[in-house]
Amino acid sequence: MKFFENTTTGKYIINACDEHAITVNNNNYNKTIIVLNTKIIELENTKNVASINEKILDLTIQEQPEIVVIGTGVKLAFLPESIKFFYENKRIGIEVADTKSACGNFTLLCSDNRMISALLIIE
């Protein structure tokens, strides 16, 4: 799936996404990634929602985003209540979708010049 041209002020733009890779700024990532305003973090051994731990959640909020977009893999998966509470307690919104849709949502939200981060799972 291809996305539209970068018109945001953010540093990173997701160019494409499929079930095997995510392309950010024309660089391919075949592992789960966290996209922040200033950097991309590749995660080892994070293949599904069940493998998300508090350390990973902390990484998603280190730049104090308004919203964290979470891509749950090929199919939409429901988040455990503990993850919802983590963001709720910090007053950070979450947007959850399958990873392809989450990539599109991230790009759209960034076009509004909002502080967004994303956790995008590649299975």
BAKOLTOR-177640 format. One line per field, with one value per residue (C-alpha): y, z, x; residue in one letter; chain. Coordinates in nm, 4 decimals, decimal comma. Layout:
REM BAKOLTOR-177640
yy: [Y ...] .
zz: [Z ...] .
xx: [X ...] .
vexdren: [A ...] .
seba: [A ...] .
END
This chain:
REM BAKOLTOR-177640
yy: [0,0000 0,3382 0,6613 1,0222 1,2765 1,4213 1,7601 1,7452 1,9215 1,5917 1,4269 1,0880 0,9890 0,6383 0,5782 0,2241 -0,0741 -0,4410 -0,7498 -0,7905 -0,4378 -0,0715 0,1937 0,5148 0,7947 0,5389 0,3020 -0,0464 -0,1942 -0,5607 -0,5543 -0,3887 -0,0198 0,2788 0,6007 0,9153 1,2708 1,2510 0,8831 0,5331 0,2487 -0,1089 -0,3717 -0,7306 -1,0035 -0,7879 -0,9848 -0,9307 -0,7314 -0,9861 -0,9059 -0,5350 -0,4565 -0,1417 -0,0699 -0,0577 0,1614 0,4011 0,4278 0,5334 0,8327 0,9618 1,2643 1,3385 1,2717 1,3711 1,0392 0,7018 0,5031 0,1281 -0,1134 -0,4625 -0,6655 -0,8125 -0,8206 -0,5902 -0,7217 -0,5849 -0,4269 -0,5564 -0,3249 -0,2624 -0,0914 0,1207 0,2248 0,3093 0,5729 0,6860 0,7573 0,9734 1,1504 1,0320 0,9240 0,5947 0,4899 0,1134 -0,0574 -0,3309 -0,2171 -0,1146 0,1051 0,2381 0,3527 0,5498 0,6928 0,7994 0,9791 1,1500 1,2633 1,3933 1,6035 1,7946 1,8846 1,7032 1,5307 1,1666 0,8492 0,5031 0,1458 -0,0622 -0,4392 -0,6537 -1,0191] .
zz: [0,0000 -0,1043 0,0791 -0,0323 -0,0578 0,2604 0,3347 0,7085 0,9174 1,0874 1,0191 0,9164 0,6609 0,5930 0,2192 0,2033 0,4118 0,3531 0,5738 0,5492 0,5672 0,6344 0,4254 0,6132 0,4306 0,1575 0,4043 0,4488 0,7942 0,8277 1,2085 1,4406 1,4742 1,6880 1,4875 1,6898 1,5713 1,5985 1,5519 1,4585 1,7023 1,5710 1,8126 1,8351 1,9375 1,9164 1,6802 1,8347 2,0896 2,3637 2,3357 2,4148 2,7584 2,9698 2,8386 2,4849 2,5965 2,7621 2,4353 2,2505 2,4791 2,5272 2,3041 2,4728 2,1822 2,1788 2,0187 1,9794 1,6733 1,7278 1,4360 1,5658 1,2708 0,9676 1,1518 1,4096 1,7608 2,0752 2,3237 2,6786 2,9340 3,0879 2,7677 2,7467 3,1113 3,0548 2,7944 2,9682 3,2910 3,0949 2,9079 2,5713 2,3052 2,1221 1,7753 1,7153 1,3764 1,1712 1,0736 0,7151 0,8350 1,1229 0,8761 0,6853 1,0081 1,1228 0,7953 0,8070 1,1683 1,0964 0,8131 1,0833 1,2367 1,5606 1,7913 1,6997 1,7632 1,6264 1,7315 1,4141 1,4463 1,1670 1,2383] .
xx: [0,0000 0,1445 0,0767 0,0667 0,3465 0,4931 0,3373 0,4053 0,6626 0,7547 1,0859 0,9475 0,6879 0,5625 0,5896 0,4497 0,3471 0,2714 0,2660 0,6463 0,7864 0,7238 0,8981 0,9792 1,1617 1,2380 1,4102 1,2624 1,2053 1,1113 1,0865 0,8402 0,9228 0,8407 0,8258 0,8893 0,9352 1,3151 1,4005 1,2915 1,3463 1,3577 1,2290 1,3433 1,0978 0,7864 0,5640 0,2191 0,0217 0,0972 0,4692 0,4220 0,5645 0,5967 0,9475 0,8072 0,5169 0,7620 0,9549 0,6386 0,5835 0,9373 0,8635 0,5297 0,2925 -0,0731 -0,1630 0,0082 -0,0955 -0,0657 -0,0570 -0,1357 -0,0057 -0,1817 -0,5141 -0,6654 -0,6083 -0,7647 -0,5284 -0,5075 -0,6673 -0,3242 -0,2062 -0,5210 -0,4794 -0,1108 -0,1996 -0,5173 -0,3270 -0,0837 -0,3668 -0,2389 -0,4839 -0,4444 -0,5529 -0,5522 -0,5768 -0,4126 -0,0633 -0,1486 -0,4344 -0,2246 0,0425 -0,2196 -0,3637 -0,0161 0,0473 -0,2915 -0,2497 0,1001 -0,0413 -0,2328 0,1064 0,0282 0,2776 0,2265 0,4206 0,3527 0,4141 0,3874 0,4015 0,5436 0,4700] .
vexdren: [M K F F E N T T T G K Y I I N A C D E H A I T V N N N N Y N K T I I V L N T K I I E L E N T K N V A S I N E K I L D L T I Q E Q P E I V V I G T G V K L A F L P E S I K F F Y E N K R I G I E V A D T K S A C G N F T L L C S D N R M I S A L L I I E] .
seba: [A A A A A A A A A A A A A A A A A A A A A A A A A A A A A A A A A A A A A A A A A A A A A A A A A A A A A A A A A A A A A A A A A A A A A A A A A A A A A A A A A A A A A A A A A A A A A A A A A A A A A A A A A A A A A A A A A A A A A A A A A A A] .
END
